[in-house]
Amino acid sequence: MSPPLQRLQTMLGDHVDNFGAVGVMVGIDVPGLPRVRMVAGERTRGSDLLAPSHLFQIGSQTKTFVALAVLLLGRDGVVGLDDPVCRHLALPIDRAVTLRHLITNTSGIPEYLGVVSGPFDAPIAPADLVVPALEKGLLFPPGTQFDYSNTGWVIAAMLLDAKAPGGYAGFVRERIFTPLGMDDSRVGTGYPASQLAHGYLKSTAGGMIAAVDGFSLSWAYGAGDIVSSCDDMLDFFRALASPANALGITLADMTANWAESAPTPFHAGSLGGAYAFGLERRYWGGLEVWGHPGRTAAYGASSWFVPATGAIVTTAFMYVEDAAEAPQLAAQRYNPPLLFTQALATAHALHDLERARAAREPGLVGAK
């Protein structure tokens, strides 16, 4: 194992041994090098060890798939990106809000989380999530800035249900998962439970349950309800990076135009970023990256593509969400952004080592 990978394995173990994560997973795909999959911890507490093949909730990375599905539906001629949403859905939504605004996080629609009260321990209809937020009115004129709105993504999934063959789940499966061979990926349900890595919820009374048992993912409909695997996420972003992929839409298509966040956005996660079609631009590990973070109850995940090197990194973080623990302590204990940075720095190091090797041995470029 190379020194960068040895260091990364030590850091993964630190998340588990010293901070209490249930399990962590990293996948790295650097052109010209074998794919890397590394894990630490357990799939379930006190049970089997975590493996690179295990599944996890990808959280808001779901938004990239929803945006791609809407783009495919638009290419099919079923909808237009500049159609008012109210043309297709009977919702109390401002006519100025278009499909384009939904999938670029520029709608100005308020966040439903915090407006709709939980607990989300039973299935909830998408309309019951979005209508209370829509009744608050717009936060800013649509199209004027990037500002996260999970509400907009629930509405985008509702649009797919109304207009796409097979609805949201069926259309994503048939038009994205199947062509790309993403056999481990599911919208919402239908995955093999024995393969799912578990995060946990701990109540103030001390009771502990697996998060997958404590929450229905219907609360994150279209905004964060996909379950996937390390290899599927790497394959997805590698396909997006290829001009000749099976979808006919590429990363270049999805990131050709973007909106910047306001200096003081309404959603703290928008600060300092830019957003295109379901993809966020950041500067992780010192280089520009495009991808998406994701978080659900007791899960943190992310995937990023590095244009300068062609590297792709995906991470998954399963932990115990303790209702009795102070938020500032929990933020230090379970720190997905730190894991993202560690993994991306490792990808940069592997890329630099490969370039140095290729310079020393020009006749062996691309050898493994």
N, C-alpha and C positions, 0 to 999 in steps of 0.2 A: 504494500500500500504506500502511495506517495506521501511525502510530508504534508501537503495540503489536506489530503483525505484523512490522514491520521489526526491532524488537528481538529478537523470537522467532527470526526467520531468522538473525540474527547469532549467537544462542546455539546454534542447531542447528549452524551451521558451526563453532563453537568445539569442540563435541563431536567433530567429525570432524577438523578441521585441527590442533587443539592437543592433543587427548587420544587420537586414534587410532581412534575408532569407525569401523566399516565404513560404517554408515548409520544415520540416525535419521529417524523419521517422526512427525508429529503431525496429528491431526484434531480440529477444534473445531466444535461445533454449538451456536450460541446462537440462541434463538428470535428471529425477526424479522430475522436477518442471514443472508447467504449462508454456506453451509458453507465452512470453511477446511480445506485440506489442504496441509501443508508438509513438505518433505523436504530432507535434505542427505546427501551421500555417494553410495555406489555400491550396486547390487544385489549384485554380486560383486566381489571385489577385482581391480582392474585391468581391469574390464570395463564393462558398461553402467551408466549412472547410475541411482540409485534413483528410482522414480516412485510417486506416491500410490496407484496401482492394484496395486502389488506385494504379495505375501502374506508373512506372517510367523507364527512360532509364538507363540500367545497365552499359553502357560504356564498358570499357575493360574487364569486367567480361565475356563478350561475348567470349573472347579468351579461357576460360575454356571449354565452350561448343564446340567450333571449334576443340580444341585439342582432346576432348573426341570423337567427331564425326570421326576424322581421325583415332584414335585408334580403333574404332568400324569397320571402313572400312578396316583397316589393319587386324583385327581379322577375317573379312569375307574373307580374301585372295584376295581382289581386288587390293590392293597396298601393298608395303613393306615399312616400316618406313625408311629403308636405301636406297630406290630408289632415284636416282637423280630426282629433280623436273622436269628437262627438258625432262625426259622420258615421262612425262604425260601432260605437257603443253608447247605450242610453245611460250616461252618467252625468251628474251635475258638474260638468267640467267646462272651463272657459274655452270658447271657440278658438282662441289664439293658440292653444296648445296643440301641437302636431305630433305625429308619430316620431319624427326626427327629434323633437325635444325630449320625448320619453327615453329614447335609447342613447342620448348623449348627456343625460343628467342636466339638462338645461331648461326644464319645464317650469320651474318656479313653484311646483306643487309641494305643499308641506309634507313633512314626514308623518306617516301613520303610527310609527312606533312612539309611544308616549301619549298619543291621542286615543288610540284603541287600547283599552286596558286588558292585561292578561289575567291569570296565567293562560297560556296557549296550550293547555294539556288535552284539548279535544279539537277535532277538525273545525275550521272556521271558513266560511265562504269568502272568496276574494272581495266581493262587493262590500261585505261587512268590515273589511279592513280599510278600503279606500274611501268610501263615502264620508265617514266622519272627518277625514283629512281634507277632502275636497270642499267640504262645507266651510272650511277656514279661509277659503280664498287663496289667491296666489301670493307668494312671498316677494316675487320680482317679475318683471316682464319676461315672458318666455324667450329664450335664445340669447339673453344678455350676459349670462355667466354660467359656469359649471358649479353646481351645488348638489350634492347627493340627495336623492329622493327615492327611498325604497318604494314609496307609493307609486311612482311612475312605472316601476318595473312590474308591480302586480298588475297595473293597468295594461302594460304591454303583453303580459301573459294572457290576460283576459281577451285582448284583441286576437291573439293567436287561437284561443279557444273559439272565438266567434268566426274567424275568417280562414284559418288554416286547416287543410285536410288532416284529420286525426287530432285536432286541437293542439294545445300547447305541448303536452307530453308526447303525443304521437308524432307530431311534426318534428320536434327536436330529435326524437329517436330515429325516424325514417330518413331525415334529410341531413343530419349531422353525425349522430353516433354510428349508425350503420355504415355509411360510406367510408368513414374513417376507421372502422374496425374497433370502435370504443365499446367493447363487449361488457366491460365492468360498470359502465355508467348508466344511471337511472335518474329519472325525474321523480322526486318524492319518495316512491316506494318501489317494491318489486326486486330489491337487491337481496342476495343471500345473507341472512342475518349473521350466520356463523363467520362471515368474512369482514364484518364491520368492526373497525376499531372504535372503542367507546371513550367518550368523555363522560363526566359524571356531574350531577347536581347534588349539592349538600345543603340541607335546610338549616335554618337557625336552630332547630331542635337537635340537629346532628344526624338526621336520617340521610342515607345516600342511595341514589338511584341512577341508573344509566340514563344519560340525556336522551338517548333514542327512545327510551320508554316514558320519559317525562314530558316530552313535547311532541306535538304533531307538527310536521314540517309545513303544514298548510299555512301557518302563520308567516312563512317566508315565500309564499307562492310567486314564482318568477323572479324573486329578489335574492333567493338563497336556498333553494330546495333541491339541488342536485347532489347526488352521491357519486363519487368516482374513485379512481385509483391513481397512484403515482404514474404508472406507465401510460394510462389513458390521457392524463393531463399533459405529459410530455409529448405524446403523439399528436394531440390536438394542436398545441402551439407549433410543433414542427410542421404540421400540415399547413397552418395559417402562414408560416414563413415561406412556404414553397409556392412559386408562381403557377405551378401545374398541379395544384391539389384537386381532390375529387369534388370540392364544393364550388369552385369557380369564383370564390371570394377569398381574398388574401388579407394578411396583416396590413399590407400597403393600402388596400382599399378601405380598411376599417380605421386607419389612422391618418388618412390624407388631410383631414380637417379636424380641428379640435377647439374647445373653448377653455379659457383659463378660469381659475377660481377667483372670486373677489378677495381683496385684502382681508376682509373680515366676513367669511362665509357663514351661512346659517348652520351648516353641518360641519363640525370640527374636522371630520375626515377629509373634507375637500381642500383644506388649507395647503397652499403651496403646490397644488397639482394641476394637471390639465386632463381633459377627458374628450375622447373621440367616440366612435360607435362601440360602446360596451368595453372599452379599454382605457386604462388610466396611464398617464405618463408620469414617471417619477425619476429620481436620480438616486438609486440604491447602489451602495458600494462604489460610488465614484463615477458611474456611467449612466447614461440615459437608458431607461428600461420602459417597456410597455407590457402591461399585464393587468392583474387585479388581485387585491387582497380579499379575504373573505372571513367572516366570523359568524358563527351561530352559537347557541348555548353549549359551552364546554368544548368548542372546536375553533381553531384558528388555522387558516390555510392561505396559500397564495401561489400564483404562477407568474413568471416574468420572462420576457424575451429581451435579449440584449442586442440591439442592432449592430453595434460596433464589432461584436465577436461572433454573433450567431448563436450564442449560448442560450439555453433555456433552463430555468430552475423552477421546481415546484416543491412546496413544503406543506406539511400537515402537522398539527399540534393538538393533542388531545389532553385535557386537563380536568381538574376538579373545580367547578364553579361553586364557591362556598358563600352562601348568602350572609354568613356572619362575619366574613373577612372584610376589612376595610378596602375600598376600591384601590387606593394608592398602593397598598401592599400586594393585592392581587395582580396589579399591573406589572409589578416587578417580578413576582413569582412566575407568572405565565405571560411570556413576552414574545408573541409571534413575530413582531417586527425585528427583534433581535435575531431570531432564527432566520428570517428572510435575509438579513444583512450578512450573517455568517455564511449561509449557503451561497449567496451571490459572490461574496469575496472569494470563496473557494473556487467557484466557476471561473472567475477572472484569473486566479492563480493557475488553474489547470490549463486555461487557454494560453497564458504567457509561457508556461513550461513547454507546451506543444510547439509554440512558435520558435522557442529557443532550440528545441530538439530538431525541428525541421531546418533551421538555419545551419545547424552543425552537420546534418545529414540530408542534403537536398535531394538525394536520389530516393529517399524513403518517405517523402511527404505523404501524409495520410495513412502510413503504415500503423498497424495496431500491435 
